[in-house]
Every structure is written in C-alpha cells, then in structure tokens.
Amino acid sequence: MQNLEKIVIKRIILRLLRGKDYRIEIVNIINANFLEFCIDFFKKITEAKIENKDLDINWYKKYFLNKNLPKDEIAINSGLNMKTIGNMYNTTKKEIVIDASNKHLDELYQIIEELTQVEKELEIKLTIKFNQVSIELSVSESLIVINTLAVKRAAIRGGLYSSVGKRVEKPLMLTLCRLFGVDEKYYEIKFKQDKTKDFDREVDFYLISNGKKYKCEVKLMGKGNPESADAVFPRGSNIFIADKLSDQNKAQLDSAGILWIELRSKNGWRKFANILETLNIPHTKQPLWNKLNEIIEQIV
C-alpha cells in the first residue's frame, strides 16, 4: 500500500498545481485500502467459521475480539473505533478497549436479534467462498460483518482526510521551490514525532530569508469548510497555502500579515513567486513547468 500512497500523493500534487480538485485521488486510496481490508476480513471469517460450529456469536468473539490482536483491530471488529472508546472511557488502554469492545458487540448482537424478530420477513445471508470452501452467515452474523465493514470504511476515510495535508505538505512545498529554482539554503524541513497520527512524522516547512525562518502551513480545504483556515493563526505560521479560501479567510490572513496562496484560483501556484519576491528569496523568473512531472518523481 505504501507504493500506492506515493502514486496518489503525486497525483494530488499534480491536481493541486493544475488548479483541479484533488479529492478523487483520496477516494481512490480509500477504496483501495477498504477493498484490501474486505478481502482479508472475509478470508479470516471463512477460516474462523470453518473451525467453529457455534450457533451464537461466540465464534466471532473468539477470533475477532481476541486479546492477542492489536487493540485498534479489536475495536473495529466490534463496531467501534478508538476515538469513540477514548471519548467514552478517557483512555484507550488495551484492557479497556477489549472490555468496551466485548460489551458493545453484546449490545449490538442484542439489537440485531430484536430487529430480526420484528422483521421476520427479512432475509440477509452472506455466502463466502474461498479456496473452494463455502461458508454461510446467518442474518445476525451477516449484519455484524456489514456493520464492521461500515465502521472500517469510516475510519479509513476519516484518517486519510485528516492526514492528507501533512502527507502532502513536504512534497508540495519542495515542488514549488524547485519549480522556481529556489536553492536548498533558502528552505528547511523539520520533522517531529507524533504518535497520535497514523503516520510516523509530521513536517514543519520553513522558507529562510536573511537568517529568518518563515513557517509554511498547507491546508487542503474544501468548499464546505473554508473557515478551517482559522487554524493557521495559533500555529504561528507566516505563509499559508490552501486549496480554497473564502473571501473572509483572505481578509483575515491579509490583516494578520500572513502571505497566502489559493491553488484553485487561476494560476494559483504562480503566486508563489510573489511570496519569494516579498521575502527577497532568489528564484528563477521562468518556472520549470515543463519539468513538473520529473520534479515530482524525484521528490515523492
């Protein structure tokens, strides 16, 4: 999946610099991650069901809420996510996750049982075939599996959309610098550990002029949440690069003396030259647009 993510990051940068919406690329990687999970999950279900003839949900608990599994996997398998458990119990210690997951699955199973008693005409059965072996899940088992898949897709979606800005920040800023021939001595990349994220390190990117460092912030905002640009103010950023900005955002940034670029505006990426000129950072007057693909390939 790492190679796939690199491909998607390249495509996102290309779309951003061409003033196009990048979200279809996020959808592509969500689909790829989710489908990979589905295939692996169905394989595990087939193996577990073959080995156990229990008529109740105990077989599912035994294999998918097993204490030897990673705690985030246990939570997802029960129909919960780590954020929900953390909010409920103020901790995500493994023993708490296991206890919360077991309780939730019992409650979910009870709700499903009551639903199937009311909706007696309802017939949902999943049949899974793997290596010429076929297993069939009851209505209750099928609904639990469907619920798990729904929770997993939501978790994948939320995680990617929340982290894509940080994943793209370094390669996007490097691409802009190289498009305008900025020497390496005029920028700096600082990495910092963040164990709360689903990737190893966050990035702080700085442009440097006359010994002073100017912090850059990348925010990939959509039409529905342009006000999230407010997040730039407490971060102490000097330069703000966004997918879209509202008129209010632009006025706020101007008022605060923060330099900004809106990539979805006409030739938005070219305005990076204005920032370089304002900061007196040497750069080429003719950006290397014809080498864009080559530049991105070297960076990502």
Phi and psi in degrees as a GROMACS rama.xvg file:
@    title "Ramachandran Plot"
@    xaxis  label "Phi"
@    yaxis  label "Psi"
@TYPE xy
-62.1562  -42.4864  GLN-2
-64.7669  -37.8917  ASN-3
-62.9129  -41.9035  LEU-4
-63.3513  -38.4396  GLU-5
-62.5098  -42.6747  LYS-6
-61.3196  -43.4887  ILE-7
-65.9644  -41.0476  VAL-8
-60.5315  -41.9933  ILE-9
-59.7671  -44.8697  LYS-10
-66.5106  -37.2025  ARG-11
-62.3014  -45.8779  ILE-12
-62.2376  -42.4181  ILE-13
-61.1497  -43.2466  LEU-14
-66.1948  -42.5163  ARG-15
-61.1187  -45.436  LEU-16
-73.3668  -18.9209  LEU-17
-95.6527  5.88004  ARG-18
73.3674  23.7801  GLY-19
-106.158  159.646  LYS-20
-71.8614  136.994  ASP-21
-97.4985  -6.9759  TYR-22
-66.1613  -26.3341  ARG-23
-61.552  -29.4802  ILE-24
-70.8229  -35.2265  GLU-25
-66.3723  -41.6068  ILE-26
-60.0778  -40.0765  VAL-27
-60.8224  -44.3372  ASN-28
-74.7771  -31.0672  ILE-29
-61.01  -47.2676  ILE-30
-60.7168  -43.7543  ASN-31
-63.3524  -46.3053  ALA-32
-63.2251  -43.101  ASN-33
-67.1657  -44.6541  PHE-34
-65.7973  -36.0866  LEU-35
-63.1616  -42.2854  GLU-36
-62.2527  -44.8081  PHE-37
-57.9329  -47.6746  CYS-38
-61.5584  -45.8706  ILE-39
-65.2989  -40.6837  ASP-40
-64.1034  -44.3329  PHE-41
-65.4596  -35.5941  PHE-42
-62.0676  -45.4678  LYS-43
-64.6392  -39.1627  LYS-44
-62.4891  -44.1422  ILE-45
-59.8316  -47.3678  THR-46
-63.0178  -43.0058  GLU-47
-67.3853  -40.9102  ALA-48
-69.2392  -35.8901  LYS-49
-65.0666  -39.3134  ILE-50
-78.3459  -16.0771  GLU-51
-128.522  135.84  ASN-52
-108.348  15.1354  LYS-53
-59.7751  140.108  ASP-54
-89.7073  -13.1987  LEU-55
-103.738  -165.293  ASP-56
-85.1959  4.13295  ILE-57
-60.9851  -33.8366  ASN-58
-63.4288  -37.2196  TRP-59
-68.6268  -43.2724  TYR-60
-61.1192  -43.7167  LYS-61
-58.5271  -39.8536  LYS-62
-97.3306  -34.0909  TYR-63
-107.374  -8.20124  PHE-64
-118.771  23.9743  LEU-65
-63.1367  132.608  ASN-66
-63.3001  -16.287  LYS-67
-82.0314  -10.7375  ASN-68
-76.9089  157.237  LEU-69
-59.337  145.346  PRO-70
-63.9471  -34.157  LYS-71
-69.0638  -30.8466  ASP-72
-70.6211  -39.9022  GLU-73
-60.7945  -45.1647  ILE-74
-60.778  -48.8863  ALA-75
-60.7476  -42.8432  ILE-76
-62.9592  -24.4643  ASN-77
-89.0038  -8.9701  SER-78
97.2366  16.725  GLY-79
-119.468  171.771  LEU-80
-129.6  164.526  ASN-81
-63.1874  -35.1704  MET-82
-63.9597  -41.9204  LYS-83
-63.9502  -44.6341  THR-84
-63.4277  -41.8577  ILE-85
-61.0126  -40.5209  GLY-86
-68.9439  -34.0761  ASN-87
-75.5377  -39.4995  MET-88
-115.754  -1.02409  TYR-89
59.5813  22.3724  ASN-90
-163.106  155.379  THR-91
-126.354  32.918  THR-92
-59.9286  147.041  LYS-93
-59.2217  -40.4604  LYS-94
-64.1234  -33.5958  GLU-95
-70.6392  -41.5691  ILE-96
-61.0844  -43.448  VAL-97
-63.2  -45.588  ILE-98
-64.2294  -46.2652  ASP-99
-63.9638  -38.1854  ALA-100
-66.9947  -42.3201  SER-101
-64.1668  -43.8318  ASN-102
-62.6935  -43.6159  LYS-103
-65.1186  -41.6713  HIS-104
-64.1614  -39.1738  LEU-105
-60.4545  -43.6408  ASP-106
-66.9614  -41.2072  GLU-107
-62.8122  -43.5532  LEU-108
-62.2212  -40.2064  TYR-109
-63.6961  -43.6444  GLN-110
-61.8568  -42.4672  ILE-111
-65.1511  -41.5721  ILE-112
-61.3099  -43.1089  GLU-113
-65.8276  -38.7623  GLU-114
-64.148  -44.1109  LEU-115
-68.2068  -24.3917  THR-116
-72.8502  -35.501  GLN-117
-76.1055  -45.055  VAL-118
-97.897  71.0927  GLU-119
-69.4166  -20.695  LYS-120
-80.6982  -9.92691  GLU-121
-71.8695  126.526  LEU-122
-129.885  108.312  GLU-123
-128.947  119.42  ILE-124
-139.43  125.801  LYS-125
-92.8767  129.276  LEU-126
-113.554  123.878  THR-127
-118.202  128.412  ILE-128
-115.511  128.79  LYS-129
-148.025  128.108  PHE-130
52.1914  45.0712  ASN-131
64.8421  14.4692  GLN-132
-111.746  134.764  VAL-133
-119.156  134.775  SER-134
-128.044  151.874  ILE-135
-124.337  131.757  GLU-136
-100.22  143.291  LEU-137
-69.9088  176.341  SER-138
-58.5568  -47.7866  VAL-139
-62.4393  -46.493  SER-140
-63.6845  -40.6102  GLU-141
-62.4474  -43.093  SER-142
-67.6901  -35.6678  LEU-143
-64.7426  -42.6224  ILE-144
-64.1403  -44.3827  VAL-145
-61.8674  -40.7196  ILE-146
-64.036  -41.3963  ASN-147
-61.3399  -42.7224  THR-148
-63.2978  -39.5968  LEU-149
-64.0585  -43.3868  ALA-150
-65.0961  -41.1124  VAL-151
-64.2905  -42.8694  LYS-152
-64.274  -40.9749  ARG-153
-62.2047  -39.3008  ALA-154
-66.498  -42.9255  ALA-155
-62.738  -45.1829  ILE-156
-62.1473  -48.6462  ARG-157
-62.4776  -42.1109  GLY-158
-64.5557  -41.6313  GLY-159
-71.765  -43.7072  LEU-160
-66.0341  -33.6471  TYR-161
-76.5552  -24.4203  SER-162
-105.992  -8.75802  SER-163
-61.3244  -35.8133  VAL-164
-58.4117  -44.8953  GLY-165
-70.7608  -32.1495  LYS-166
-68.4174  -33.4748  ARG-167
-91.577  -21.5718  VAL-168
-54.4732  -53.6376  GLU-169
-61.468  -54.7159  LYS-170
-63.5744  -32.2526  PRO-171
-67.0325  -46.1678  LEU-172
-65.8583  -40.6363  MET-173
-63.2013  -39.8372  LEU-174
-62.2457  -45.4048  THR-175
-61.0623  -43.9397  LEU-176
-61.7053  -43.1793  CYS-177
-74.6799  -30.6923  ARG-178
-59.7317  -34.8386  LEU-179
-103.23  14.9953  PHE-180
61.3105  34.5546  GLY-181
-75.4175  127.32  VAL-182
-67.3789  148.166  ASP-183
-59.0814  -24.5665  GLU-184
-72.0479  -8.85804  LYS-185
-101.565  10.3604  TYR-186
-149.07  160.041  TYR-187
-144.817  141.303  GLU-188
-116.84  124.149  ILE-189
-114.25  131.476  LYS-190
-102.811  143.954  PHE-191
-138.55  139.391  LYS-192
-71.3342  137.095  GLN-193
-144.329  97.8282  ASP-194
-74.5374  -8.35926  LYS-195
-82.7257  -11.148  THR-196
-97.4402  162.852  LYS-197
-87.6969  15.9203  ASP-198
-136.123  162.713  PHE-199
-71.7421  -42.3797  ASP-200
-138.239  143.672  ARG-201
-92.7311  164.014  GLU-202
-125.223  134.645  VAL-203
-111.354  126.47  ASP-204
-113.317  131.08  PHE-205
-125.165  138.167  TYR-206
-93.3506  144.701  LEU-207
-121.704  129.661  ILE-208
-143.749  126.04  SER-209
53.1606  39.0688  ASN-210
80.7541  -4.24806  GLY-211
-100.674  139.247  LYS-212
-100.173  133.48  LYS-213
-115.272  112.31  TYR-214
-73.7835  134.011  LYS-215
-104.488  142.198  CYS-216
-127.456  128.91  GLU-217
-107.909  128.661  VAL-218
-135.025  113.956  LYS-219
-94.6296  88.2199  LEU-220
-102.35  149.351  MET-221
-101.11  178.432  GLY-222
-61.3494  -31.0472  LYS-223
-77.5963  -17.9143  GLY-224
-136.928  46.6559  ASN-225
-64.2635  -22.4143  PRO-226
-71.0811  -9.84603  GLU-227
-66.9728  -6.95731  SER-228
-62.8997  -17.8861  ALA-229
-56.158  -23.9555  ASP-230
-62.6005  -19.2641  ALA-231
-68.8864  -29.0466  VAL-232
-66.3405  -47.2241  PHE-233
-74.1967  -9.13649  PRO-234
-85.0064  -8.44222  ARG-235
70.6036  31.4074  GLY-236
-81.2922  149.529  SER-237
-106.009  -23.5387  ASN-238
-132.681  132.166  ILE-239
-125.062  122.993  PHE-240
-120.004  121.205  ILE-241
-130.2  159.599  ALA-242
-70.2472  -53.1315  ASP-243
-135.453  150.974  LYS-244
-138.288  139.977  LEU-245
-80.8326  165.128  SER-246
-59.957  -36.5084  ASP-247
-64.4199  -41.6591  GLN-248
-58.6146  -47.2299  ASN-249
-61.1879  -42.5355  LYS-250
-64.8307  -40.5974  ALA-251
-64.2696  -43.9601  GLN-252
-65.627  -42.5777  LEU-253
-61.4549  -42.7821  ASP-254
-63.5496  -34.4362  SER-255
-85.2736  -2.43182  ALA-256
74.2725  25.2869  GLY-257
-97.613  125.748  ILE-258
-74.3208  142.196  LEU-259
-144.091  158.54  TRP-260
-134.626  135.372  ILE-261
-108.799  106.185  GLU-262
-65.506  -28.6176  LEU-263
-80.1928  -7.37964  ARG-264
-75.5082  165.868  SER-265
-61.3859  125.661  LYS-266
50.532  38.2951  ASN-267
-55.3081  -41.1167  GLY-268
-62.809  -28.8381  TRP-269
-66.3451  -21.092  ARG-270
-70.3292  -8.63807  LYS-271
-61.7569  -29.6002  PHE-272
-62.9471  -36.7353  ALA-273
-62.8538  -39.0879  ASN-274
-65.58  -43.8531  ILE-275
-62.1562  -39.4059  LEU-276
-66.7376  -41.6185  GLU-277
-61.0874  -37.3683  THR-278
-90.1477  2.65769  LEU-279
57.8514  41.7714  ASN-280
-98.4161  121.842  ILE-281
-57.9264  138.37  PRO-282
-159.977  163.772  HIS-283
-78.0728  144.357  THR-284
-80.9208  -18.7826  LYS-285
-114.405  96.8234  GLN-286
-60.1829  148.852  PRO-287
-85.2432  55.8603  LEU-288
-62.5817  -35.4699  TRP-289
-67.721  -12.1281  ASN-290
-108.235  16.1367  LYS-291
-55.219  -50.2366  LEU-292
-61.1719  -40.9547  ASN-293
-65.1425  -41.0935  GLU-294
-63.2224  -48.3032  ILE-295
-63.3954  -39.4453  ILE-296
-61.4605  -35.654  GLU-297
-74.6693  -28.2331  GLN-298
-86.0047  -46.7526  ILE-299
